[in-house]
Amino acid sequence: DDMPVFRPGMPAPLPPGLDLSDLEKISNSEPPESLPV
């Protein structure tokens, strides 16, 4: 079971197609709930 387990305080696993730079730009401009699915 190599799946990362989400716990409070841990970073959520990145969705496919996103990298850290995209995540930083998005999180700086809008809340995570606005991430495209």
C-alpha positions as CSV (number, residue, x, y, z in Angstrom):
1,D,0.0,0.0,0.0
2,D,2.1,2.9,-1.3
3,M,-0.8,5.3,-1.6
4,P,-0.1,8.5,0.5
5,V,-2.5,8.8,3.4
6,F,-3.9,12.3,3.9
7,R,-3.5,13.5,7.5
8,P,-4.1,17.0,8.9
9,G,-0.9,19.0,8.4
10,M,0.3,16.8,5.5
11,P,0.3,18.1,2.0
12,A,-2.4,16.6,-0.2
13,P,-1.2,14.4,-3.1
14,L,-0.9,16.4,-6.3
15,P,-3.6,15.7,-8.9
16,P,-2.4,14.3,-12.2
17,G,-1.3,17.1,-14.6
18,L,-0.3,19.5,-11.8
19,D,3.2,20.2,-10.6
20,L,4.5,22.2,-7.6
21,S,4.9,25.4,-9.6
22,D,1.3,25.2,-10.9
23,L,0.0,24.5,-7.4
24,E,1.9,27.4,-5.9
25,K,0.6,29.8,-8.6
26,I,-3.0,28.5,-8.1
27,S,-2.9,28.6,-4.3
28,N,-1.6,32.2,-4.4
29,S,-4.4,33.3,-6.6
30,E,-7.5,31.3,-5.6
31,P,-8.6,28.8,-2.9
32,P,-8.0,25.1,-3.5
33,E,-11.7,24.5,-3.9
34,S,-11.4,26.3,-7.3
35,L,-8.9,23.8,-8.7
36,P,-10.1,22.4,-12.1
37,V,-11.1,18.8,-11.9
